[in-house]
Amino acid sequence: GPPSSERDMEGGAQDGSESSVAETLGVDCLARILFFLAQSDGDPVAMCHASTVSRTWREAAQSPAVWRQMLAQRSYVSARDVDLAMPFVDHEDIEHEKPRKARAEARTLLRHAVGEDPKECFQAWHRCFGDVDPALFRRCKGAWDTVEAVLSSKAGTKTKGGGPCSRPEPYQEIVDSFRAGATLERCDEVVYKLFDLEYMHPSAALFWRLRDGQDVWSSFIRANPSMGDVAQAPMGLFGGQHVYGEFSNVRMLSLRDALVVNAHLKSSEEDPFPDTDAVEPDDYRFPIAANFEGTHVVCVDVFSGEVFVNDDDEEQGRRAHPYGIDIIGWFEEYTRRLAAGVYRVQADPDLPDNMRVITRFPQATLQENFPSSGDSDLCRREARMVSGITPADSTVFEAVTKGVRIRVSTVLQSGYGMSAASGNPERMFAYSVRMDLLSVEEQLRRWDADAGLRAASGDPPETRFTPLTSVQLKSRMWIITDCDGHEHETMGDAVIGLYPLLKAATSGGPEVASPPFVYQSCTACKLPGTMEGGFNFVEGSISQPTGPGFFVQCPLFRLEYPDYLFGF
């Protein structure tokens, strides 16, 4: 635990008699011993006790290397890694409207402190976070480090080995929107006034103490000075999706914005701090993230630390993670998926100027998109973050038929009048379909690789294979099966009124591949269910066919409640 007084942190006790053992070992050797002690547990009390043994021990305990190791062990702070610089700046001096400037000032202070006086730096950190369990602090800071490393403009740099890490496209504007951390006193003040609790759950408080939400408005206007509609700002940390003209993008709320959203949810617009007598028993949910309209809200239980999303199917909301973890474990899971490329930054053609957004339609299975090996700190951090995740955590399904690749991903939707309370047991899912035609070289490679499978299945050998260079979609067919085994079949021409033409790239030829065609739609199903089907294509084009039509299989995909929810 933390020392009982500031005097303890300074070394405290008077020097005692010189130890013959200490004299024999010498200051350098003792400092090395303390270095490994710091590496093993980073306990400041042990360091202070060591400094009271003798002058030699005291001199060894003052070694900068020991305190740098204490910073690294307990807080992941080093002269090279200064993303946590916020606590070292007086909160009253931070201009929240200029988070980038505040972050730069804090980093400058931290670089100087770590390099010149690591003990003073540790004491500053200890004054801010000495109450937090070091393991919990490292987990939360490690997750925030991953977010900023993946989304920062430096994320596209090459590794020492020459190959880039596998990660999403950078989105520096999101990083710039992060606000300086809130104080512990502010966190406790909120829950005391709202819920009559003495303190906020440590994990929930730490989440805000490292980053007090996003200042999306200022960052959006800086990046898009000609636009004033912040409702279209696609810079939410937790991303979203665009389906049928409805855009939902979830940002992390500052404590100030969370109070506004909470007042809206409690129908108390005049007073964000309602009478505590009106709070329902065990109702300690407080917003941590929301879309700009406030219709899709993620809340944390400030008593238990668990996370919930608003869900019409459940009056108290749906738990956003498995039992046994809290907001830090939930956030770690999100950062693992972001680092693994499951959630990616993409241009949204339905937004003005094709603005970018972190799409929550999964873009790749974790199995196929683990970070590439490399020597960079970011690659190693990503490798740690994605360890332990199975491919089942990513709702991405893919199939290839005659060179046409179909990839489907799903996201559970909220609302639409479908809930158990309304008497409708069906739930709405949005799905995104991505289709493209493999290059001629890839089609030939796959044909050769599948020769053994064709022979094993008894298919007649074909002496010639002609890869497809262009195909066009004519119609679609879907079969939706609910949990009772009831099937519903739909079919029709085109998809969302379009007949996409796909072209394959040819090496050294005139043909240039067409960009993948992507569309989104929705379906309702009594969960758990499945959906499968496919598309009828024609070789060449509909107006000028060059061969017979053929059916492209869409892989069967599951419609079920996910283990983790990061918004709707």
Rosetta blueprint (number, residue, H / E / L):
1 G L
2 P L
3 P L
4 S L
5 S L
6 E H
7 R H
8 D H
9 M H
10 E L
11 G L
12 G L
13 A L
14 Q L
15 D L
16 G L
17 S L
18 E L
19 S L
20 S H
21 V H
22 A H
23 E H
24 T H
25 L H
26 G H
27 V H
28 D H
29 C H
30 L H
31 A H
32 R H
33 I H
34 L H
35 F H
36 F H
37 L H
38 A H
39 Q H
40 S H
41 D L
42 G L
43 D L
44 P H
45 V H
46 A H
47 M H
48 C H
49 H H
50 A H
51 S H
52 T L
53 V L
54 S L
55 R H
56 T H
57 W H
58 R H
59 E H
60 A H
61 A H
62 Q L
63 S L
64 P H
65 A H
66 V H
67 W H
68 R H
69 Q H
70 M H
71 L H
72 A H
73 Q H
74 R H
75 S H
76 Y L
77 V L
78 S L
79 A L
80 R L
81 D L
82 V L
83 D L
84 L L
85 A L
86 M H
87 P H
88 F H
89 V L
90 D L
91 H H
92 E H
93 D H
94 I L
95 E L
96 H L
97 E L
98 K L
99 P H
100 R H
101 K H
102 A H
103 R H
104 A H
105 E H
106 A H
107 R H
108 T H
109 L H
110 L H
111 R H
112 H H
113 A H
114 V H
115 G H
116 E H
117 D L
118 P H
119 K H
120 E H
121 C H
122 F H
123 Q H
124 A H
125 W H
126 H H
127 R H
128 C H
129 F H
130 G L
131 D L
132 V L
133 D L
134 P H
135 A H
136 L H
137 F H
138 R H
139 R H
140 C H
141 K H
142 G H
143 A H
144 W H
145 D H
146 T H
147 V H
148 E H
149 A H
150 V H
151 L H
152 S L
153 S H
154 K H
155 A H
156 G H
157 T L
158 K L
159 T L
160 K L
161 G L
162 G L
163 G L
164 P L
165 C L
166 S L
167 R L
168 P L
169 E L
170 P L
171 Y L
172 Q H
173 E H
174 I H
175 V H
176 D H
177 S L
178 F E
179 R L
180 A L
181 G L
182 A L
183 T L
184 L H
185 E H
186 R H
187 C H
188 D H
189 E H
190 V H
191 V H
192 Y H
193 K H
194 L H
195 F H
196 D L
197 L L
198 E L
199 Y L
200 M L
201 H L
202 P H
203 S H
204 A H
205 A H
206 L H
207 F H
208 W H
209 R H
210 L H
211 R L
212 D L
213 G L
214 Q E
215 D L
216 V H
217 W H
218 S H
219 S H
220 F H
221 I H
222 R H
223 A H
224 N L
225 P L
226 S L
227 M L
228 G L
229 D L
230 V H
231 A H
232 Q H
233 A L
234 P L
235 M L
236 G L
237 L L
238 F L
239 G L
240 G E
241 Q E
242 H E
243 V E
244 Y L
245 G L
246 E E
247 F E
248 S E
249 N E
250 V L
251 R E
252 M E
253 L L
254 S L
255 L H
256 R H
257 D H
258 A H
259 L H
260 V H
261 V H
262 N H
263 A H
264 H H
265 L H
266 K L
267 S L
268 S L
269 E L
270 E L
271 D L
272 P L
273 F L
274 P L
275 D L
276 T H
277 D H
278 A H
279 V L
280 E L
281 P L
282 D L
283 D L
284 Y L
285 R E
286 F E
287 P E
288 I E
289 A E
290 A E
291 N L
292 F L
293 E L
294 G L
295 T L
296 H L
297 V E
298 V E
299 C E
300 V E
301 D E
302 V L
303 F L
304 S L
305 G L
306 E L
307 V E
308 F E
309 V E
310 N E
311 D E
312 D L
313 D L
314 E E
315 E E
316 Q E
317 G E
318 R E
319 R E
320 A L
321 H L
322 P L
323 Y L
324 G L
325 I L
326 D L
327 I H
328 I H
329 G H
330 W H
331 F H
332 E H
333 E H
334 Y H
335 T H
336 R H
337 R H
338 L H
339 A H
340 A H
341 G L
342 V L
343 Y L
344 R E
345 V E
346 Q E
347 A E
348 D L
349 P L
350 D L
351 L L
352 P H
353 D H
354 N H
355 M L
356 R E
357 V E
358 I E
359 T E
360 R L
361 F L
362 P L
363 Q L
364 A L
365 T L
366 L L
367 Q L
368 E L
369 N L
370 F L
371 P L
372 S L
373 S L
374 G L
375 D L
376 S L
377 D H
378 L H
379 C H
380 R H
381 R H
382 E H
383 A H
384 R H
385 M H
386 V H
387 S L
388 G L
389 I L
390 T L
391 P H
392 A H
393 D H
394 S L
395 T L
396 V E
397 F E
398 E E
399 A E
400 V E
401 T E
402 K L
403 G L
404 V E
405 R E
406 I E
407 R E
408 V E
409 S E
410 T E
411 V E
412 L E
413 Q L
414 S L
415 G L
416 Y L
417 G L
418 M L
419 S L
420 A L
421 A L
422 S L
423 G L
424 N L
425 P L
426 E E
427 R E
428 M E
429 F E
430 A E
431 Y E
432 S E
433 V E
434 R E
435 M E
436 D E
437 L E
438 L L
439 S L
440 V H
441 E H
442 E H
443 Q H
444 L H
445 R H
446 R H
447 W H
448 D H
449 A H
450 D L
451 A H
452 G H
453 L H
454 R H
455 A H
456 A H
457 S L
458 G L
459 D L
460 P L
461 P L
462 E L
463 T L
464 R L
465 F L
466 T L
467 P L
468 L L
469 T L
470 S E
471 V E
472 Q E
473 L E
474 K E
475 S E
476 R E
477 M E
478 W E
479 I E
480 I E
481 T E
482 D L
483 C L
484 D L
485 G L
486 H L
487 E E
488 H E
489 E E
490 T E
491 M E
492 G E
493 D E
494 A L
495 V E
496 I L
497 G L
498 L E
499 Y L
500 P L
501 L E
502 L E
503 K E
504 A L
505 A L
506 T L
507 S L
508 G L
509 G L
510 P L
511 E L
512 V L
513 A L
514 S L
515 P L
516 P L
517 F E
518 V E
519 Y E
520 Q E
521 S E
522 C E
523 T E
524 A E
525 C E
526 K E
527 L L
528 P L
529 G E
530 T E
531 M E
532 E E
533 G E
534 G E
535 F E
536 N E
537 F E
538 V E
539 E E
540 G E
541 S L
542 I L
543 S L
544 Q L
545 P E
546 T E
547 G E
548 P E
549 G E
550 F E
551 F E
552 V E
553 Q E
554 C E
555 P E
556 L E
557 F E
558 R E
559 L E
560 E L
561 Y L
562 P L
563 D L
564 Y L
565 L L
566 F L
567 G L
568 F L
